[in-house]
Structure formats: C-alpha cells, structure tokens
Amino acid sequence: MNKKNLEIISSVGSVILLIILFALSHQMENSITQEYGFIGALVIFILVMSFIGMKLNEMQ
C-alpha cells in the first residue's frame, strides 16, 4: 500500500474513532464523568495520531 494512501486512511479512521469516543462520552449520565470522558477521548486521539505518525515516519 502506498504511504500517502495509508496516511489518508489512518487519518480518516482516527477522526471516526474520535467521533465515536465523543458519542460514547456524551452518553454518560453524570456531567463530571462526561467531562472526563471528553478529555479521555482527546488523549486517546492524540496518542493514536502520534503512534500513527511515528509509524508512518519509519516507512520508506
């Protein structure tokens, strides 16, 4: 698979993951846990994007 195609697919997948995590966080009843859920979703998104970026950088 081409590096450019892999980058596009992984970026779109990461944004879809973020949307799903936001939707799950929104379903929480308590507003405090909901806020932590949003923060957790952002942290997971940043970690996933960082990992993908490092792996794409290692590719030729």
C-alpha positions as CSV (number, residue, x, y, z in Angstrom):
1,M,0.0,0.0,0.0
2,N,1.2,3.5,-0.9
3,K,2.4,5.6,2.1
4,K,0.1,8.5,1.0
5,N,-3.0,6.2,0.9
6,L,-2.1,4.7,4.3
7,E,-1.8,8.2,5.8
8,I,-5.2,9.3,4.4
9,I,-6.9,6.1,5.6
10,S,-5.4,6.3,9.1
11,S,-6.3,10.0,9.4
12,V,-9.9,9.3,8.5
13,G,-10.0,6.3,10.8
14,S,-8.7,8.4,13.7
15,V,-11.3,11.1,13.2
16,I,-14.0,8.4,13.1
17,L,-12.6,7.0,16.3
18,L,-12.7,10.5,17.9
19,I,-16.3,10.9,16.9
20,I,-17.2,7.5,18.3
21,L,-15.4,8.3,21.6
22,F,-17.2,11.7,21.8
23,A,-20.5,10.0,21.3
24,L,-19.8,7.5,24.0
25,S,-18.7,10.2,26.3
26,H,-21.9,12.1,25.6
27,Q,-23.9,9.1,26.7
28,M,-22.6,9.3,30.3
29,E,-25.2,10.5,32.9
30,N,-23.0,12.5,35.3
31,S,-21.7,15.8,33.9
32,I,-18.3,15.4,35.7
33,T,-17.7,11.9,34.2
34,Q,-18.9,13.3,30.9
35,E,-16.2,16.0,31.0
36,Y,-13.5,13.4,31.9
37,G,-14.8,11.3,29.1
38,F,-14.3,14.1,26.6
39,I,-10.8,14.7,28.0
40,G,-10.0,10.9,27.8
41,A,-11.3,10.9,24.2
42,L,-8.9,13.7,23.2
43,V,-6.0,12.0,25.0
44,I,-6.7,8.7,23.2
45,F,-7.0,10.6,19.8
46,I,-3.7,12.4,20.4
47,L,-1.9,9.1,21.4
48,V,-3.3,7.3,18.3
49,M,-2.3,10.1,15.9
50,S,1.2,10.2,17.5
51,F,1.6,6.5,17.1
52,I,0.4,6.6,13.5
53,G,2.7,9.5,12.8
54,M,5.8,7.7,14.2
55,K,5.0,4.5,12.3
56,L,4.5,6.5,9.0
57,N,7.8,8.3,9.6
58,E,9.6,4.9,9.8
59,M,8.2,3.7,6.5
60,Q,10.2,4.2,3.3
